[in-house]
Amino acid sequence: MIRGILFDMGGTLDGDGLHWLDRFVVLYAGSGLTVPRDRVRAAFDEAERLAASDDQIATAGLDEMIERHVGWQLANLGASADATLHERLVQGFVRSVRDVAATNARVLADLAGRGFRLGVVSNGCGNVGALCADLGYAPYLSAIIDSRRVGLYKPDPAI
C-alpha cells in the first residue's frame, strides 16, 4: 500500500514537466532577443552556479529568485542594461510557474486529503521551503528536503 509520495520541485511542481532551461529558451525567443540555444544554456548554467551559493536566494520566494536568476543570465549575455527585457522575462517565467502551481496545489490538497503523506526532495538553492510556502504547497507537505540545506544531492540515495 502506498502511503507517501515524494515530488521534485524544479520542472515538476513548478513547471509541469518542463525544464527551466527550455522555458527560458521560449521566453527569449518570444522577447525579440535572438539568442542561440547554446548561449542561453551557458547563461542559464552560470545563473544556476551563482544561485547555488547565493545567500539571498537561500531564503527567497519565487519572484526574488527569478529576478536574480534572470539578472545573472542577462549579464552573461551582455544585455543586463535592458530593464524592459529583464522585466518581461521575469514576469513571463513567474506567471507560468504560478499558473502551474495553482493546479498543483489543488492536486497536493487532494492527495493529502486522501491520506497520503507528501514531500518534496529537490536539488535546491536553499529556498525550497520558501518556494513551497510561496506557491501554496507547504500545508500539504510532511517533508521538504533541500539539497543545499542538508548537504546531499540527488541522485545520492542518502538524501
N, C-alpha and C positions, 0 to 999 in steps of 0.2 A: 504494500500500500504506500503510495506517495504521500508524504506529509509536508515536504518542504520543496521549494523551488528557488534556485539562485539565478539571478539575471546579471548581465553585464550592463554597463552604462553607455559608454561611447559607441554610437552606431546602433545600439539595441534599444534601450529605454529612451534614449534621446534622439533617435534617428530612424526608427522604423526599418532597421536593417541596412541603412545607408552609411557608409564610412564618411567621416568628416571631410577627408580629402576630396572625395567625389562631390560632396555638396559644395565645397568651395570652388571646385573647377566650374561647376554650373553657375555659381554666383558670379565668378569673374567673367565668364562668357556673357552673361546677361547684363553685366555692368558697362559694357562698351570697352573695357580694357582687354586688349588682345594679349593673352599670356599663354605660351605653350604649357601643356600639362607638366612637363619636366621642370619648368621654372616654378610653377605653382607648387609642385611636390617639394622642391628644395626650400621654398619659403615656408611651406607648411611644416616640414620636418624641423627647420630651425625654430619656428614658433613652438613646436612641441618640446624641443630640447630646452628652451628657455622656460616654458611653463612648468616643466618637471621640477624645477628648483626655485621658482619664484615665490617669495613669501606672501605677496598679495594674492596670488591665485590660490594659495593653500586654504584661504578662507572665503574666497569669492563665490558669489552666486553666478548665475548664468550670464547676465548682461555684462558684468565687470570682467568676467573671464574672457568672453568673446571680444570685448573692447580691446583687451590687452593682446590677445592672440592675433586679431586682425592687424593691430598696430605693428606687431613684430613681422607679420607676413609682408605688409606694405613696405616697411623699412627694408626688408630683404630684397624686395622688388624695385626699390628706388622710387616708390610712389607715396612715401609717408606724408608728404605735404598736401595730399589731396583729401581734405576733410570730408568732402561730399562723397567720394568713393568709400572712404572708411565707414561713414555712417550707413551708406547703402548696403555694404557687405555685412556689417554688424546686424542691422535690422533684418535683413533677409535671412541670415542664419538663425538669429534668435526667434524670429516669427515661425520658422519651420520647426524648430525644437519645441516651442510652446504649443504649436498645433498638435504635434505627435504626443507630447506629454499629457495633454488634456485627455486624449483617448487612452493612453497607457495608465494614467492614474485611475480611470474607471475600471480597467482590466485588473489592476492590482487590488482595488477595493473589492471587486467581485471575488477574486481568488482568496483574499483574506477572509471575506465573509463566508466562504465555503470551508474555512478551517485550515487552509494551507498556511504554513509558516514561510514567509518570503524574505529574501535577502538580495543584496547587491554585492558582487565581488568585481572590482574594477581596477585596472592599472591606471589609477587616477593621479591627479596633481595635488592631492591632499584635500580637495574640496568636494569629494563625492557626497559626503554628508550634507554639506551646504546645498549642493545641487538637488539632492533628494528632497530636502526641505523646500527649496525654491520651486521645484516642479510639482509639489504636492504628493510625492511618493512616500515620504518619511512615516506617516501614520500607519502605513500598511506593512512596514518592514521590521523584521525582528533583528536583522543584522545588516550593517553597512561596513564593508571592508574595502578600504582604500589602500592600494599598494604603497603609496608614499607614507602613509601613516603607520603601516605595520612593517615596512621594510622588506616585503616579499612581493614578487611579481609573477603574474601568470606567464608561463604555464607551470611554475613551481607548485607541486601538489601541497606544499606546506601552507600555502595561502588559504 
